[in-house]
Amino acid sequence: IAESVLTREASVMLSDEGVNLAVLGDSNRVNSKTVILVKNLPATSPNSRDRADVVGDLVRMFRKAGELGRVVAPPGSTLVLVEFLEAADARRAFAKFAYSPFNGVPLYLEWAPVGLLKPPTRQSAALPKEGDEGSPLDESSTTLHLSNLPLTCSEANIRTLLQEHAPMLRSISLKKGFAFLEFRDHDAAVKARQILLGAELEQRKLVVSFSKPSQKAPAVEASKPAAAAAGV
């Protein structure tokens, strides 16, 4: 069952991803309306390229039902946690994909208990919607959203991926599993996207898209001049 899989495999990784395993032992738990346990995925080795492909296929499949929040895939597990931003989208996905064939096996879906996924941090971002990957949202966007990063990813890893284009970066906001890359201008962001599309880190295929305004990390307001602060 889902509980035994989650508690047995990759407990440290799950904790780092914001999974609260303690709720699995609560006999009075209530089902979530937005988080689905996807079970019976094809078994693969934890670090294989096949594993990254399976998770990527699953993400693309569930995106068709609505915008996703977090997707947590324990290494080597046949189970994945999929979070939707809207309850209606989660219900649509559950009805549409339960027992549907996936890579030769039927998917078993179950509602996760409330609290299994801890609330995201303020700067946590949703995965891009289906069709967003590789498509500029407007002609002024200068920020890329890079997801499916390994937990060990560093800024140096990202700069290495960008090769000679790295100097065009203005800033990197790196979180667990994803990052925001801000470039000097839109043209630089477009060129960087072309380099990053299809790139891999630790056998994980990266997902790159132009960042939505709501996804960007909150800007830090510049300090006001001393005279203004004094009321002059």
N, C-alpha and C positions, 0 to 999 in steps of 0.2 A: 504494500500500500504506500501511498505518498509519504506518510509520516516516517516510515522506516527508511525510505530512500533518502529523504532530506536529512535525517539525523545521522545516517551512516556515512554519507559521502560529502567530502569537502566542507566540513563545518567551518573551518577558518575562512575559506573563500566566501561562503555564504554570509558569514558575519560581516565581512568587509563590504559586501554588496548591500548591506542593510536588511538582511533576513533575520527575523527574530524567531529563533527555533523554540523559544519557551512557550509560545502560544499553542504549539502542537499538543502539549500535555494538558491543556485546559478543557475540561469536560463540558464547560458551559460556553464554549466558543461560538461565535456567530459568523456566518459566511460573508465574505467580502462581496461587493457588487461590481468590483472593477478588476480583481486579480484572479486569474485562471491558472490552475495547475494543468499543464499539458503533459500527458504520460504516454508511455509506450513508443517513444521515439526509437529509431534504429540505433542499436548499440554500436559505439565507435570507441576507439582508444582516446584517452583524455586530450592528448596533444596532437592528434592527427589532423591533417587538412580536411579529411572527410567530416570531422566534428564541426569545424567552422562552417563548412558548406551546409550541413544539416540545419544548424542554427540559423544561418542566413536565409535558407529556404523557408524556414518556419516564420521568421520575422516578416518576410515579404508576403507570405500567405495571410498572416493575421492583420497586417496593415490594411488589407482590402476591406476590413470591417470598420476601421476607424483609426484614430491617432493613438499611438502607443506611448506609454511612459517608459518604465524599465523592463528589461528582459534579462532574467538571471538564469544562466545555464551552468549548473555544477559540472565540473570536468568529469567526463566518462559516464555521466548519469543518463538515464533514459527519460528524464523528467526536466521540464523547463517551466519557470514562472513567467507569465506574461501579464503585464499591467496595462490597462487601458485608462485613458484620461477621462472618458465618459462612460457611465454605467450602461447607457443605451447601446453603445458600441460593443461593450463587453457581452451584453446579452445577445446581440446580433452574431458575434463571433461564436459564442457557445452554441447557439442554435444551428449555425451554418457549418461548423467544423467538427462537432462531436461525431465520432465514429467515421469521419471522412478518411479516405486513403491518403497516406503521406509516405512517400518513398517505399511503397510496397506494404505498409502496415497501417492498421486503423488507429486514429488518434483517440485516446481516452481523455476526456476533460472532466475537471472537478473544480468547484469553487474553492479558493483558498480561504482560510479563516482570516477574519479581520485582525490586523496587527502583524500578520506574517511578514509583510513588507513594511519597514519603518517609514515614516513620512520622509519625503525627499528633502534635501537641503534647499535653501533658497535659490541656489544657482543650478539645481538639477534641471536637465532639459529633457523634453520628450524626443523620441526618435522622429525623424521626418516622415511625413505621410507618403503613401505609395505614389510614385511618380516624381517626388521631390528630388531624389538623388541625382546629382549631376545637372540639375536644371536651375539656373539663376532665378531668384524670385523677382528681382528688378535689376535695373542697370546701374544701381548705385551701391549694391551690397558689397561690402569689403570683408565680411567675416564668414569663415567656413565652420561648419559643425562636423567634427570628426568623431565617430563612435565605433563601438566594438573593439576598443583598444584593450590590450592585456593590462592587468593591474600593475605590472612591472614597468609599464611604458614611462619614459622620461621625456623632457623637452629635447634632450639631445637626440633621442630616437626619432622624434618628429622632424627635427632639423636635418637629420641624415636622409630621411625619406624625401625631403624637398630638394636635396642636392644643391645645385648652384642657385636655386631660387630662394633659399633660406634667408638671405639678407633682405628680402622684400617684406619679411614679417615685422609687424610692429609689436605684437604681443602674443603670448600663448597663455590661455587659462586652462590648466590641466586638472581634471578631476578623475575620480576612479571610473575608468571605462570610457570616458569621452573627453573631448577638448574643444575649445573655441580658438580658432586661429584668425587673428586680425591682421590684414595686410594694408599696405600703403594706399592702394587704390583698387578699384574693381577689376581692372585688367590683370593686376598681379594675383588677385584671388582666383580669377578664371584660369590662369596658367597653373596655379598651384592645384586647383581641382583636377585639372587634366593629368597632373603628375600622380596625385593621390588615388584617383579612381583605379580600382583593381589592385592597389598596393596591399601588402600583407606585413604583419608583425607577429612573430612567434606563431606562424601558421594560422593567424586570424585575419580574414579578409576585412579590410576597413570599409566603413560606410561614410561617405563624404557628401555633404550637401551645403547649399548656401543657408546661412543662419537666418531665421526669422527675427524680426525686431524683438519679439517677446522672449526669444531664447537667449539673447545676449546677456552677459553678466552685467548687473547694474553698474552704471558709470559712477565714478567717484567725483562728486562735485568739487570743483576747484575752490580753494580757499579764497574768501573775499579779501580785498585790500584792507589794510589796517585802518585806513581812513573811513572806509564804509562801515567797518565793524564798530568804529567809535561813534558812528552816527554823524560824521561830518558831511 
